[in-house]
Amino acid sequence: MNIKYIQILVDAENDLDEGRAFYGKQGENIGDYFWDSLLSDIESLVIFGGIHSKKLGFYRILSKRFPYAIYYDVNDDTVSVVAILPM
């Protein structure tokens, strides 16, 4: 696939904010590390978008550093992230 764009939908952005707030309470800079890590996982979808197995009708990638799953869909050259949920 030739992915050019990544779109993070409002619900997924809210999921990111909630995760950042949760980990922010765990220790200094952990919330920021969570945010950066998940964004890195999302950015990898430019290369790997569409190769993951589908769960609940969406592609799912597991975060490398946190127990979170990123659910997304692929339409033409765009990945749309629909949810970012704790496992």
N, CA, C and O atoms as CSV, one atom per row, in Angstrom:
chain,resi,resn,atom,element,x,y,z
A,1,MET,N,N,0.841,-1.189,0.000
A,1,MET,CA,C,0.000,0.000,0.000
A,1,MET,C,C,0.880,1.242,0.000
A,1,MET,O,O,2.017,1.215,0.469
A,2,ASN,N,N,0.347,2.305,-0.520
A,2,ASN,CA,C,1.089,3.557,-0.593
A,2,ASN,C,C,0.409,4.592,0.304
A,2,ASN,O,O,-0.368,5.421,-0.170
A,3,ILE,N,N,0.709,4.538,1.604
A,3,ILE,CA,C,0.089,5.431,2.578
A,3,ILE,C,C,0.810,6.772,2.556
A,3,ILE,O,O,2.035,6.832,2.655
A,4,LYS,N,N,0.038,7.844,2.424
A,4,LYS,CA,C,0.606,9.194,2.431
A,4,LYS,C,C,0.154,10.009,3.639
A,4,LYS,O,O,0.847,10.929,4.072
A,5,TYR,N,N,-1.017,9.663,4.180
A,5,TYR,CA,C,-1.608,10.484,5.238
A,5,TYR,C,C,-2.033,9.614,6.413
A,5,TYR,O,O,-2.442,8.465,6.249
A,6,ILE,N,N,-1.922,10.200,7.605
A,6,ILE,CA,C,-2.457,9.589,8.817
A,6,ILE,C,C,-3.412,10.584,9.445
A,6,ILE,O,O,-3.071,11.743,9.680
A,7,GLN,N,N,-4.600,10.109,9.708
A,7,GLN,CA,C,-5.638,10.933,10.320
A,7,GLN,C,C,-5.987,10.302,11.668
A,7,GLN,O,O,-6.319,9.119,11.732
A,8,ILE,N,N,-5.915,11.080,12.731
A,8,ILE,CA,C,-6.298,10.612,14.061
A,8,ILE,C,C,-7.666,11.211,14.366
A,8,ILE,O,O,-7.804,12.424,14.525
A,9,LEU,N,N,-8.671,10.350,14.446
A,9,LEU,CA,C,-10.029,10.821,14.700
A,9,LEU,C,C,-10.169,11.314,16.139
A,9,LEU,O,O,-9.363,10.975,17.006
A,10,VAL,N,N,-11.193,12.110,16.376
A,10,VAL,CA,C,-11.379,12.775,17.679
A,10,VAL,C,C,-11.422,11.768,18.827
A,10,VAL,O,O,-10.801,11.995,19.865
A,11,ASP,N,N,-12.139,10.670,18.657
A,11,ASP,CA,C,-12.212,9.671,19.733
A,11,ASP,C,C,-10.834,9.096,20.054
A,11,ASP,O,O,-10.503,8.887,21.220
A,12,ALA,N,N,-10.040,8.844,19.029
A,12,ALA,CA,C,-8.694,8.315,19.243
A,12,ALA,C,C,-7.804,9.358,19.913
A,12,ALA,O,O,-6.976,9.022,20.761
A,13,GLU,N,N,-7.974,10.605,19.537
A,13,GLU,CA,C,-7.207,11.678,20.184
A,13,GLU,C,C,-7.568,11.770,21.662
A,13,GLU,O,O,-6.696,11.976,22.506
A,14,ASN,N,N,-8.845,11.618,21.970
A,14,ASN,CA,C,-9.279,11.605,23.368
A,14,ASN,C,C,-8.672,10.420,24.118
A,14,ASN,O,O,-8.278,10.552,25.277
A,15,ASP,N,N,-8.595,9.254,23.453
A,15,ASP,CA,C,-7.966,8.083,24.065
A,15,ASP,C,C,-6.501,8.373,24.397
A,15,ASP,O,O,-6.017,8.004,25.468
A,16,LEU,N,N,-5.801,9.035,23.473
A,16,LEU,CA,C,-4.404,9.413,23.712
A,16,LEU,C,C,-4.283,10.349,24.908
A,16,LEU,O,O,-3.406,10.177,25.755
A,17,ASP,N,N,-5.162,11.335,24.971
A,17,ASP,CA,C,-5.141,12.296,26.088
A,17,ASP,C,C,-5.381,11.589,27.418
A,17,ASP,O,O,-4.720,11.889,28.412
A,18,GLU,N,N,-6.332,10.645,27.439
A,18,GLU,CA,C,-6.627,9.912,28.671
A,18,GLU,C,C,-5.439,9.066,29.108
A,18,GLU,O,O,-5.118,9.010,30.295
A,19,GLY,N,N,-4.788,8.410,28.159
A,19,GLY,CA,C,-3.612,7.611,28.479
A,19,GLY,C,C,-2.471,8.466,28.991
A,19,GLY,O,O,-1.768,8.093,29.930
A,20,ARG,N,N,-2.296,9.615,28.363
A,20,ARG,CA,C,-1.236,10.540,28.795
A,20,ARG,C,C,-1.501,11.026,30.216
A,20,ARG,O,O,-0.577,11.102,31.026
A,21,ALA,N,N,-2.749,11.354,30.525
A,21,ALA,CA,C,-3.102,11.813,31.869
A,21,ALA,C,C,-2.886,10.695,32.897
A,21,ALA,O,O,-2.361,10.938,33.983
A,22,PHE,N,N,-3.296,9.466,32.545
A,22,PHE,CA,C,-3.118,8.334,33.450
A,22,PHE,C,C,-1.640,8.114,33.761
A,22,PHE,O,O,-1.256,8.030,34.927
A,23,TYR,N,N,-0.813,8.019,32.723
A,23,TYR,CA,C,0.609,7.768,32.938
A,23,TYR,C,C,1.319,8.986,33.520
A,23,TYR,O,O,2.354,8.846,34.172
A,24,GLY,N,N,0.776,10.168,33.291
A,24,GLY,CA,C,1.343,11.369,33.898
A,24,GLY,C,C,1.267,11.344,35.412
A,24,GLY,O,O,2.089,11.960,36.090
A,25,LYS,N,N,0.274,10.628,35.948
A,25,LYS,CA,C,0.124,10.500,37.396
A,25,LYS,C,C,1.064,9.444,37.980
A,25,LYS,O,O,1.255,9.386,39.195
A,26,GLN,N,N,1.645,8.616,37.123
A,26,GLN,CA,C,2.495,7.517,37.584
A,26,GLN,C,C,3.913,7.977,37.914
A,26,GLN,O,O,4.605,7.352,38.719
A,27,GLY,N,N,4.337,9.064,37.294
A,27,GLY,CA,C,5.675,9.557,37.554
A,27,GLY,C,C,6.034,10.658,36.569
A,27,GLY,O,O,5.387,10.840,35.538
A,28,GLU,N,N,7.076,11.377,36.919
A,28,GLU,CA,C,7.493,12.511,36.108
A,28,GLU,C,C,7.871,12.066,34.696
A,28,GLU,O,O,8.662,11.140,34.519
A,29,ASN,N,N,7.308,12.722,33.711
A,29,ASN,CA,C,7.595,12.523,32.286
A,29,ASN,C,C,7.085,11.208,31.699
A,29,ASN,O,O,7.283,10.965,30.508
A,30,ILE,N,N,6.433,10.349,32.493
A,30,ILE,CA,C,5.924,9.095,31.939
A,30,ILE,C,C,4.763,9.365,30.981
A,30,ILE,O,O,4.624,8.680,29.968
A,31,GLY,N,N,3.938,10.350,31.295
A,31,GLY,CA,C,2.844,10.715,30.395
A,31,GLY,C,C,3.362,11.186,29.049
A,31,GLY,O,O,2.816,10.828,28.005
A,32,ASP,N,N,4.413,11.989,29.075
A,32,ASP,CA,C,5.019,12.458,27.819
A,32,ASP,C,C,5.660,11.305,27.056
A,32,ASP,O,O,5.591,11.252,25.828
A,33,TYR,N,N,6.282,10.387,27.783
A,33,TYR,CA,C,6.880,9.215,27.144
A,33,TYR,C,C,5.794,8.354,26.489
A,33,TYR,O,O,5.979,7.853,25.380
A,34,PHE,N,N,4.665,8.187,27.179
A,34,PHE,CA,C,3.521,7.468,26.609
A,34,PHE,C,C,3.091,8.122,25.299
A,34,PHE,O,O,2.940,7.453,24.278
A,35,TRP,N,N,2.897,9.431,25.344
A,35,TRP,CA,C,2.447,10.199,24.170
A,35,TRP,C,C,3.407,10.004,22.995
A,35,TRP,O,O,2.985,9.676,21.886
A,36,ASP,N,N,4.695,10.208,23.249
A,36,ASP,CA,C,5.704,10.078,22.196
A,36,ASP,C,C,5.765,8.653,21.641
A,36,ASP,O,O,5.907,8.454,20.435
A,37,SER,N,N,5.656,7.669,22.529
A,37,SER,CA,C,5.724,6.265,22.112
A,37,SER,C,C,4.541,5.887,21.223
A,37,SER,O,O,4.712,5.244,20.186
A,38,LEU,N,N,3.358,6.285,21.632
A,38,LEU,CA,C,2.172,5.950,20.840
A,38,LEU,C,C,2.177,6.682,19.501
A,38,LEU,O,O,1.778,6.117,18.482
A,39,LEU,N,N,2.621,7.920,19.499
A,39,LEU,CA,C,2.717,8.635,18.220
A,39,LEU,C,C,3.725,7.973,17.292
A,39,LEU,O,O,3.513,7.927,16.080
A,40,SER,N,N,4.804,7.466,17.840
A,40,SER,CA,C,5.786,6.736,17.037
A,40,SER,C,C,5.156,5.483,16.429
A,40,SER,O,O,5.365,5.180,15.255
A,41,ASP,N,N,4.382,4.760,17.239
A,41,ASP,CA,C,3.683,3.579,16.730
A,41,ASP,C,C,2.716,3.960,15.609
A,41,ASP,O,O,2.620,3.265,14.597
A,42,ILE,N,N,2.004,5.066,15.798
A,42,ILE,CA,C,1.050,5.531,14.783
A,42,ILE,C,C,1.786,5.947,13.512
A,42,ILE,O,O,1.352,5.620,12.408
A,43,GLU,N,N,2.882,6.657,13.663
A,43,GLU,CA,C,3.648,7.096,12.489
A,43,GLU,C,C,4.188,5.918,11.684
A,43,GLU,O,O,4.382,6.034,10.474
A,44,SER,N,N,4.431,4.788,12.340
A,44,SER,CA,C,4.921,3.609,11.627
A,44,SER,C,C,3.894,3.079,10.629
A,44,SER,O,O,4.232,2.298,9.739
A,45,LEU,N,N,2.646,3.504,10.780
A,45,LEU,CA,C,1.592,3.047,9.873
A,45,LEU,C,C,1.767,3.590,8.457
A,45,LEU,O,O,1.163,3.063,7.522
A,46,VAL,N,N,2.581,4.633,8.279
A,46,VAL,CA,C,2.889,5.115,6.933
A,46,VAL,C,C,3.558,3.988,6.136
A,46,VAL,O,O,3.340,3.850,4.933
A,47,ILE,N,N,4.368,3.193,6.825
A,47,ILE,CA,C,5.068,2.086,6.178
A,47,ILE,C,C,4.276,0.784,6.299
A,47,ILE,O,O,4.174,0.026,5.335
A,48,PHE,N,N,3.718,0.524,7.482
A,48,PHE,CA,C,3.117,-0.775,7.766
A,48,PHE,C,C,1.590,-0.793,7.761
A,48,PHE,O,O,0.992,-1.829,8.052
A,49,GLY,N,N,0.953,0.319,7.441
A,49,GLY,CA,C,-0.508,0.383,7.444
A,49,GLY,C,C,-1.134,-0.650,6.523
A,49,GLY,O,O,-0.786,-0.734,5.346
A,50,GLY,N,N,-2.055,-1.431,7.059
A,50,GLY,CA,C,-2.776,-2.418,6.279
A,50,GLY,C,C,-2.232,-3.828,6.358
A,50,GLY,O,O,-2.832,-4.743,5.794
A,51,ILE,N,N,-1.099,-4.040,7.049
A,51,ILE,CA,C,-0.533,-5.386,7.113
A,51,ILE,C,C,-0.965,-6.149,8.364
A,51,ILE,O,O,-0.732,-7.354,8.463
A,52,HIS,N,N,-1.586,-5.466,9.309
A,52,HIS,CA,C,-1.953,-6.080,10.584
A,52,HIS,C,C,-3.260,-6.853,10.457
A,52,HIS,O,O,-4.044,-6.628,9.535
A,53,SER,N,N,-3.479,-7.760,11.391
A,53,SER,CA,C,-4.727,-8.514,11.398
A,53,SER,C,C,-5.873,-7.602,11.825
A,53,SER,O,O,-5.668,-6.577,12.475
A,54,LYS,N,N,-7.078,-8.003,11.442
A,54,LYS,CA,C,-8.253,-7.210,11.794
A,54,LYS,C,C,-8.928,-7.790,13.031
A,54,LYS,O,O,-9.060,-9.004,13.183
A,55,LYS,N,N,-9.347,-6.892,13.902
A,55,LYS,CA,C,-10.119,-7.223,15.094
A,55,LYS,C,C,-11.280,-6.242,15.157
A,55,LYS,O,O,-11.081,-5.035,15.015
A,56,LEU,N,N,-12.472,-6.741,15.365
A,56,LEU,CA,C,-13.663,-5.894,15.461
A,56,LEU,C,C,-13.866,-5.046,14.196
A,56,LEU,O,O,-14.432,-3.955,14.265
A,57,GLY,N,N,-13.411,-5.540,13.059
A,57,GLY,CA,C,-13.608,-4.844,11.792
A,57,GLY,C,C,-12.551,-3.808,11.448
A,57,GLY,O,O,-12.635,-3.166,10.401
A,58,PHE,N,N,-11.554,-3.633,12.314
A,58,PHE,CA,C,-10.485,-2.663,12.075
A,58,PHE,C,C,-9.135,-3.367,12.163
A,58,PHE,O,O,-8.992,-4.382,12.845
A,59,TYR,N,N,-8.152,-2.815,11.466
A,59,TYR,CA,C,-6.787,-3.285,11.655
A,59,TYR,C,C,-6.354,-2.932,13.065
A,59,TYR,O,O,-6.795,-1.927,13.623
A,60,ARG,N,N,-5.477,-3.770,13.651
A,60,ARG,CA,C,-5.006,-3.518,15.018
A,60,ARG,C,C,-3.501,-3.709,15.093
A,60,ARG,O,O,-2.967,-4.738,14.680
A,61,ILE,N,N,-2.830,-2.698,15.627
A,61,ILE,CA,C,-1.400,-2.780,15.918
A,61,ILE,C,C,-1.242,-2.617,17.431
A,61,ILE,O,O,-1.906,-1.786,18.050
A,62,LEU,N,N,-0.359,-3.416,18.008
A,62,LEU,CA,C,-0.089,-3.315,19.437
A,62,LEU,C,C,1.096,-2.382,19.653
A,62,LEU,O,O,2.099,-2.455,18.943
A,63,SER,N,N,0.965,-1.516,20.631
A,63,SER,CA,C,2.050,-0.601,20.963
A,63,SER,C,C,3.272,-1.399,21.414
A,63,SER,O,O,3.146,-2.441,22.056
A,64,LYS,N,N,4.433,-0.902,21.072
A,64,LYS,CA,C,5.668,-1.594,21.433
A,64,LYS,C,C,6.048,-1.402,22.902
A,64,LYS,O,O,6.715,-2.260,23.480
A,65,ARG,N,N,5.635,-0.294,23.513
A,65,ARG,CA,C,6.126,0.020,24.851
A,65,ARG,C,C,5.053,0.076,25.930
A,65,ARG,O,O,5.383,0.049,27.115
A,66,PHE,N,N,3.801,0.151,25.561
A,66,PHE,CA,C,2.708,0.245,26.535
A,66,PHE,C,C,1.629,-0.769,26.161
A,66,PHE,O,O,1.496,-1.127,24.991
A,67,PRO,N,N,0.858,-1.234,27.144
A,67,PRO,CA,C,-0.190,-2.226,26.848
A,67,PRO,C,C,-1.426,-1.582,26.204
A,67,PRO,O,O,-2.504,-1.542,26.798
A,68,TYR,N,N,-1.246,-1.089,24.993
A,68,TYR,CA,C,-2.311,-0.410,24.252
A,68,TYR,C,C,-2.403,-0.982,22.847
A,68,TYR,O,O,-1.410,-1.427,22.271
A,69,ALA,N,N,-3.621,-0.962,22.307
A,69,ALA,CA,C,-3.867,-1.364,20.926
A,69,ALA,C,C,-4.361,-0.152,20.152
A,69,ALA,O,O,-5.166,0.637,20.647
A,70,ILE,N,N,-3.868,-0.020,18.938
A,70,ILE,CA,C,-4.265,1.070,18.048
A,70,ILE,C,C,-5.120,0.461,16.944
A,70,ILE,O,O,-4.653,-0.386,16.182
A,71,TYR,N,N,-6.360,0.893,16.863
A,71,TYR,CA,C,-7.288,0.409,15.843
A,71,TYR,C,C,-7.372,1.445,14.731
A,71,TYR,O,O,-7.513,2.641,14.984
A,72,TYR,N,N,-7.283,0.962,13.491
A,72,TYR,CA,C,-7.285,1.888,12.367
A,72,TYR,C,C,-7.919,1.259,11.141
A,72,TYR,O,O,-8.129,0.047,11.081
A,73,ASP,N,N,-8.218,2.100,10.165
A,73,ASP,CA,C,-8.765,1.680,8.890
A,73,ASP,C,C,-7.921,2.304,7.789
A,73,ASP,O,O,-7.270,3.326,8.011
A,74,VAL,N,N,-7.923,1.710,6.621
A,74,VAL,CA,C,-7.170,2.223,5.483
A,74,VAL,C,C,-8.133,2.499,4.341
A,74,VAL,O,O,-8.881,1.615,3.925
A,75,ASN,N,N,-8.114,3.719,3.837
A,75,ASN,CA,C,-8.904,4.108,2.678
A,75,ASN,C,C,-7.986,4.817,1.703
A,75,ASN,O,O,-7.469,5.897,1.986
A,76,ASP,N,N,-7.788,4.190,0.541
A,76,ASP,CA,C,-6.893,4.720,-0.485
A,76,ASP,C,C,-5.499,4.951,0.104
A,76,ASP,O,O,-4.815,3.992,0.462
A,77,ASP,N,N,-5.073,6.213,0.208
A,77,ASP,CA,C,-3.727,6.526,0.699
A,77,ASP,C,C,-3.736,7.097,2.113
A,77,ASP,O,O,-2.772,7.741,2.527
A,78,THR,N,N,-4.832,6.863,2.866
A,78,THR,CA,C,-4.987,7.442,4.203
A,78,THR,C,C,-5.260,6.363,5.246
A,78,THR,O,O,-6.115,5.499,5.054
A,79,VAL,N,N,-4.523,6.429,6.351
A,79,VAL,CA,C,-4.806,5.622,7.524
A,79,VAL,C,C,-5.614,6.491,8.479
A,79,VAL,O,O,-5.211,7.609,8.800
A,80,SER,N,N,-6.751,5.980,8.929
A,80,SER,CA,C,-7.576,6.689,9.906
A,80,SER,C,C,-7.532,5.918,11.224
A,80,SER,O,O,-8.027,4.794,11.313
A,81,VAL,N,N,-6.938,6.530,12.237
A,81,VAL,CA,C,-6.875,5.901,13.563
A,81,VAL,C,C,-8.192,6.192,14.261
A,81,VAL,O,O,-8.553,7.351,14.466
A,82,VAL,N,N,-8.918,5.119,14.629
A,82,VAL,CA,C,-10.255,5.285,15.192
A,82,VAL,C,C,-10.302,5.127,16.702
A,82,VAL,O,O,-11.184,5.681,17.359
A,83,ALA,N,N,-9.345,4.364,17.264
A,83,ALA,CA,C,-9.336,4.170,18.717
A,83,ALA,C,C,-7.944,3.750,19.174
A,83,ALA,O,O,-7.193,3.111,18.436
A,84,ILE,N,N,-7.623,4.123,20.398
A,84,ILE,CA,C,-6.371,3.732,21.038
A,84,ILE,C,C,-6.757,3.270,22.443
A,84,ILE,O,O,-7.024,4.086,23.325
A,85,LEU,N,N,-6.781,1.954,22.636
A,85,LEU,CA,C,-7.388,1.402,23.840
A,85,LEU,C,C,-6.404,0.583,24.668
A,85,LEU,O,O,-5.544,-0.109,24.123
A,86,PRO,N,N,-6.539,0.670,26.007
A,86,PRO,CA,C,-5.694,-0.159,26.869
A,86,PRO,C,C,-6.070,-1.619,26.696
A,86,PRO,O,O,-7.223,-1.951,26.420
A,87,MET,N,N,-5.084,-2.482,26.862
A,87,MET,CA,C,-5.320,-3.931,26.722
A,87,MET,C,C,-5.628,-4.538,28.075
A,87,MET,O,O,-5.857,-5.744,28.174
